Amino acid sequence: MKALRNYLNKIRPQFEKGGKLHKLYSTFEAFESFLFVPDKVTFKGSHIRDTMDMKRTMIVVVIAVIPALLFGMWNTGYQHFTSLGETVGLWPAFWYGFLKVLPLIIVSYVVGLGIEFAFAQSRGHDIQEGFLVSGILIPLIVPPDIPLWMLALSVIFAVVIGKEVFGGTGMNILNPALTARAFLFFAYPQDMSGDKVWISDMTDGYSGATPLGDALVGNFDNLPSALDMFYGIIPGSVGETSTVAILIGAVILLFTGIASWRVMFSVFAGGIIMGLIFNFFGANDYMNLPAYYHLIMGGFAFGAVFMATDPVTAAQTNRGKYIYGFLIGIMAVIIRVVNPAYPEGMMLAILLMNVFAPLIDHYVVEANIKKRLKRIKIKT
């Protein structure tokens, strides 16, 4: 590492003002600060001494996603060989899934970071680190057989329309990863809502429907057991199937203080309460589905842990976080059960509440101001 540090110090003058490559300084600074902690200090005003800058925060989130990623790679291979009627060991299934998922990750990062670098250079701004997380989340919320060109288009849309037009990292009002998923669903519904893409290269005649897909058409007898759905041994998007792996990531995020437990807890609370309300009415088979099934089906757990807790697009006030998360859980289950055209409600629920998060915070702050004003005794 010392040799690398010396090499960066040697080429730094070429990127600084007056150097031949000074227009690429933001790119150089991005790679340098990714490899080493910045050596800059403040000279005036208030400042905080802390080792957790944005890059380190983003890396913790990436680490938290790794259990879901590794399981998703294995499950991709397992579902493929199962559809062929073959039984293979752990490593052949994982290796097949690794070769399937790796191109998704590469395309996501190359396209997304390329756009972010271009915007930063054109604006003369430093390159932000937000796409370190979005770049790994996007491949995890798409089917393993999604065409790479579709994935590239969705990443372009998410970064340009969902992020950069608002000013870049920290300014976007919609979660970039979910924006990419929404683009895919509405632009190419035949490739996002059918059976053919949920299992990679599956044989003809084999049903690759997800649990939500079976529930949508009323095939409740074909639903996997709750244990299989909890472990994640089911067809689905790459990283959304295993609730166990997702909960491991949740523990990491909560232990490090990166994610808000208020948002996470309230999303699950809203989902289970709405499921119980439907159980009470029981107007159809879907409403009679055990309430806890909604928490382990589809992308509910993944959305609650990694998407709803996005600090940029979520509510900021403590009371607002409870309201924001609770409404996400309720809306996700309502969309699943009531809307026959769309089996997965988590994406739309989170994007909808992303839009309303500032309004929730506004009314929470206004309520606090009114409450405090009532305590003031005005002297006349």
C-alpha positions in Angstrom: 0.0 0.0 0.0 2.9 2.3 0.7 4.1 1.9 -2.9 0.6 2.7 -4.2 0.5 5.8 -1.9 3.9 7.0 -3.3 2.7 6.4 -6.9 -0.5 8.5 -6.3 1.6 11.3 -4.8 3.9 11.2 -7.8 1.2 11.6 -10.4 -1.0 14.0 -8.3 0.6 17.2 -9.8 -0.6 16.2 -13.3 -4.2 16.3 -12.1 -3.9 19.5 -10.0 -4.5 23.0 -11.3 -1.9 23.7 -14.0 -1.3 20.1 -14.8 -1.9 18.4 -18.1 -4.8 16.4 -16.8 -6.3 19.0 -14.4 -9.8 18.5 -16.0 -9.8 15.0 -14.7 -9.0 16.0 -11.1 -12.4 14.9 -9.7 -11.8 11.4 -11.2 -8.4 11.1 -9.7 -9.7 12.4 -6.3 -12.5 9.8 -6.4 -10.1 6.9 -6.9 -7.6 8.3 -4.3 -10.2 8.8 -1.6 -11.7 5.4 -2.3 -8.3 3.7 -1.6 -7.1 6.0 1.2 -8.7 8.1 3.9 -8.5 11.8 2.8 -5.7 13.8 4.4 -7.6 17.1 4.3 -8.5 18.9 7.5 -10.8 21.9 8.3 -9.3 25.3 9.3 -12.4 27.3 10.3 -15.9 26.8 11.4 -17.3 23.8 13.3 -16.1 20.4 12.4 -16.5 16.8 13.6 -13.8 14.2 14.0 -15.2 10.9 12.7 -13.8 8.0 10.7 -17.2 7.3 9.0 -17.2 9.4 5.8 -19.7 8.7 3.0 -17.4 6.1 1.3 -17.1 4.1 4.5 -20.8 4.3 5.1 -21.6 3.1 1.5 -19.1 0.2 1.9 -20.8 -0.9 5.1 -24.1 -1.2 3.1 -22.3 -3.1 0.4 -20.9 -5.5 3.0 -24.4 -5.9 4.5 -25.7 -6.9 1.0 -23.1 -9.6 0.5 -25.0 -12.4 2.3 -28.1 -11.9 0.0 -25.7 -11.7 -3.0 -23.9 -14.9 -2.2 -27.1 -16.8 -1.5 -28.7 -15.4 -4.7 -25.8 -16.7 -6.8 -26.2 -20.2 -5.3 -30.0 -20.1 -5.7 -29.7 -19.0 -9.3 -27.7 -22.1 -10.0 -29.8 -24.3 -7.8 -33.1 -23.3 -9.6 -31.5 -23.7 -13.0 -30.3 -27.3 -12.4 -33.6 -28.2 -10.6 -35.5 -27.1 -13.7 -33.4 -29.5 -15.7 -34.1 -32.3 -13.3 -30.5 -32.4 -12.2 -29.0 -32.5 -8.7 -25.7 -30.9 -8.2 -23.5 -29.9 -5.2 -23.0 -26.6 -3.6 -20.1 -25.4 -5.7 -21.4 -26.2 -9.2 -24.7 -24.4 -8.4 -22.8 -21.4 -7.0 -20.4 -21.3 -9.9 -23.2 -21.3 -12.4 -25.0 -18.5 -10.5 -21.8 -16.6 -10.1 -21.2 -16.6 -13.9 -24.8 -15.5 -14.4 -24.9 -12.7 -11.8 -21.4 -11.2 -12.3 -22.3 -9.7 -15.8 -25.3 -8.0 -14.2 -23.0 -6.4 -11.5 -20.4 -5.4 -14.1 -22.9 -3.7 -16.4 -24.6 -1.9 -13.5 -21.3 -0.4 -12.2 -19.7 0.3 -15.6 -22.8 2.1 -17.0 -23.8 3.8 -13.7 -20.4 5.0 -12.7 -19.6 6.1 -16.3 -22.6 8.4 -16.2 -21.8 9.7 -12.8 -18.1 10.4 -13.8 -19.3 12.2 -16.9 -21.8 14.4 -15.0 -19.1 15.2 -12.3 -16.5 16.2 -14.9 -19.0 18.3 -16.9 -20.1 20.2 -13.8 -16.6 20.4 -12.3 -17.8 18.7 -9.1 -16.3 16.0 -7.0 -17.5 12.5 -7.7 -19.9 11.3 -5.1 -20.1 7.7 -3.7 -23.8 7.1 -3.8 -23.7 4.7 -6.7 -21.5 2.3 -4.8 -24.7 1.0 -3.2 -27.1 1.5 -6.0 -24.7 -0.3 -8.3 -24.9 -3.5 -6.3 -28.6 -3.2 -5.3 -29.9 -3.0 -8.9 -28.6 -6.4 -10.0 -30.1 -7.9 -6.8 -33.7 -6.8 -7.6 -33.9 -8.0 -11.2 -34.4 -11.6 -12.5 -31.2 -13.5 -13.2 -31.9 -13.8 -16.9 -32.8 -10.2 -17.6 -31.1 -9.1 -20.9 -28.0 -7.0 -20.2 -29.1 -4.3 -22.6 -32.3 -3.9 -20.7 -30.4 -3.6 -17.5 -28.1 -1.0 -19.0 -31.1 1.1 -20.1 -32.7 0.9 -16.7 -29.4 2.0 -15.0 -29.1 5.0 -17.4 -32.7 6.0 -16.7 -32.2 5.6 -12.9 -29.0 7.7 -12.8 -30.0 10.4 -15.2 -33.7 10.9 -14.6 -33.9 9.6 -11.0 -30.8 11.2 -9.7 -28.7 13.6 -11.7 -31.5 15.8 -12.8 -32.2 16.5 -9.1 -28.5 17.4 -8.5 -26.8 14.1 -7.8 -26.2 12.2 -4.6 -28.1 13.4 -1.7 -30.6 15.5 -3.8 -32.7 12.7 -5.4 -36.3 12.2 -4.2 -36.6 8.6 -5.5 -34.5 5.6 -4.6 -32.3 5.1 -7.7 -32.3 1.3 -7.6 -36.1 1.1 -7.4 -36.3 3.7 -10.2 -34.4 1.3 -12.3 -36.7 -1.6 -11.4 -39.8 0.6 -12.1 -38.4 1.5 -15.5 -37.9 -2.2 -16.4 -41.4 -3.2 -15.2 -43.3 -0.5 -17.1 -41.1 -0.5 -20.2 -40.7 -4.2 -20.6 -43.6 -5.9 -18.6 -43.4 -9.1 -20.6 -39.9 -9.6 -19.4 -40.5 -8.6 -15.8 -43.8 -10.2 -14.9 -43.8 -13.5 -16.8 -42.4 -16.9 -15.7 -39.6 -17.2 -18.2 -37.0 -14.9 -16.6 -37.2 -16.0 -12.9 -35.2 -19.2 -13.5 -32.1 -18.9 -15.7 -32.3 -21.0 -18.9 -35.0 -23.3 -17.5 -36.3 -26.2 -19.5 -39.6 -25.9 -21.4 -42.6 -27.1 -19.4 -41.1 -26.3 -16.1 -43.0 -23.8 -14.0 -40.8 -21.0 -12.8 -43.4 -18.8 -11.2 -42.5 -16.9 -8.1 -44.8 -17.3 -5.0 -46.3 -13.9 -5.8 -46.9 -15.0 -9.3 -48.8 -18.1 -8.1 -50.8 -16.1 -5.6 -51.7 -13.6 -8.3 -53.4 -16.3 -10.4 -54.9 -18.1 -7.5 -52.5 -21.1 -7.4 -52.3 -21.1 -3.6 -51.8 -24.9 -3.5 -48.5 -24.4 -5.4 -47.1 -22.0 -2.9 -43.8 -23.1 -1.3 -43.7 -23.8 2.4 -43.1 -20.8 4.7 -39.8 -22.4 5.6 -38.6 -22.5 2.0 -39.7 -18.9 1.5 -37.9 -17.9 4.7 -34.7 -19.6 3.6 -35.1 -18.4 0.0 -35.0 -21.7 -2.0 -37.6 -20.4 -4.5 -37.5 -18.6 -7.9 -37.3 -14.9 -7.8 -35.0 -11.9 -8.2 -31.4 -12.5 -7.5 -31.1 -11.1 -4.0 -34.7 -10.9 -2.8 -35.6 -14.5 -2.0 -33.7 -15.3 1.2 -35.2 -13.6 4.2 -32.4 -15.2 6.4 -29.6 -13.6 4.3 -31.5 -10.3 4.3 -31.9 -10.3 8.1 -28.1 -10.9 8.4 -27.6 -7.7 6.5 -30.2 -5.9 8.7 -28.2 -6.8 11.8 -25.1 -5.3 10.2 -26.9 -2.1 9.3 -28.5 -1.7 12.7 -25.4 -2.6 14.6 -23.3 0.0 12.7 -26.1 2.6 13.0 -26.3 3.0 9.2 -30.0 2.2 8.8 -32.9 3.5 10.9 -34.5 0.8 13.1 -37.6 3.0 13.3 -38.1 2.7 9.5 -37.3 -1.0 9.4 -39.5 -2.0 12.3 -42.4 0.1 11.2 -42.4 -1.4 7.6 -42.7 -4.9 9.0 -45.3 -3.7 11.5 -47.4 -2.1 8.8 -47.2 -5.2 6.6 -48.2 -7.6 9.4 -51.1 -5.4 10.5 -52.5 -5.0 7.0 -52.2 -8.7 6.5 -54.1 -9.3 9.7 -56.8 -6.9 8.6 -57.2 -8.8 5.4 -57.4 -12.1 7.4 -60.2 -10.6 9.4 -62.3 -9.8 6.3 -61.2 -12.9 4.4 -63.2 -12.0 1.2 -61.0 -14.3 -1.0 -58.2 -16.8 -0.8 -55.5 -14.1 -1.0 -57.0 -12.3 2.0 -57.0 -15.5 3.9 -53.2 -16.0 3.3 -51.4 -16.0 6.7 -50.3 -12.4 7.4 -46.7 -13.4 8.0 -46.4 -14.8 4.5 -46.4 -11.2 3.1 -43.2 -10.6 5.0 -41.3 -13.5 3.5 -42.8 -13.3 -0.1 -41.3 -11.3 -2.9 -39.2 -8.3 -2.2 -40.9 -7.2 1.1 -37.9 -8.0 3.4 -35.3 -6.7 1.0 -37.3 -3.5 0.5 -37.7 -3.0 4.2 -34.1 -3.5 5.0 -32.2 -2.0 2.1 -34.6 0.3 0.2 -37.0 1.9 2.6 -34.1 2.8 5.0 -32.3 4.9 2.3 -31.4 8.0 4.3 -31.7 10.3 1.3 -35.2 9.4 0.2 -36.7 8.4 3.6 -38.3 10.7 6.2 -35.8 12.5 8.4 -37.8 13.2 11.6 -38.1 10.4 14.2 -41.9 10.5 14.2 -41.9 10.8 10.5 -39.8 7.6 10.1 -42.5 5.6 12.0 -45.3 7.0 9.8 -43.2 6.6 6.6 -42.3 3.0 7.3 -45.7 2.0 8.5 -47.4 3.4 5.4 -44.9 1.5 3.2 -45.8 -1.8 4.9 -49.6 -1.1 4.6 -49.4 0.0 0.9 -47.2 -2.9 -0.1 -49.7 -5.5 1.1 -52.7 -3.5 -0.2 -51.2 -3.3 -3.7 -50.4 -7.1 -3.7 -53.9 -8.2 -2.6 -56.2 -5.6 -4.2 -54.4 -4.8 -7.5 -54.6 -7.9 -9.8 -52.2 -6.3 -12.4 -49.2 -6.1 -10.2 -48.2 -8.9 -7.8 -45.3 -7.1 -6.1 -46.4 -4.0 -4.2 -43.1 -3.2 -2.4 -41.5 -1.2 -5.2 -44.5 1.0 -5.8 -45.1 1.5 -2.1 -41.6 2.7 -1.4 -41.5 5.0 -4.5 -44.9 6.5 -3.5 -43.7 7.2 0.1 -40.4 8.6 -1.2 -42.5 11.3 -2.8 -44.5 11.9 0.3 -41.6 11.7 2.8 -40.9 15.5 2.7 -44.6 16.2 3.3 -44.6 13.8 6.3 -41.6 15.6 7.8 -43.2 19.0 7.1 -46.3 18.2 9.1 -44.3 16.5 11.9 -42.2 19.7 12.2 -45.2 21.9 12.1 -46.9 19.9 14.8 -43.9 20.2 17.0 -43.8 24.0 16.5 -47.4 24.4 17.4 -47.0 22.2 20.4 -44.1 24.3 21.7 -45.8 27.6 20.9 -48.6 26.5 23.2 -46.2 26.3 26.1 -45.1 29.9 25.6 -46.8 32.5 27.8 -47.0 35.6 25.8 -46.5 38.8 27.9 -48.8 41.6 27.1 
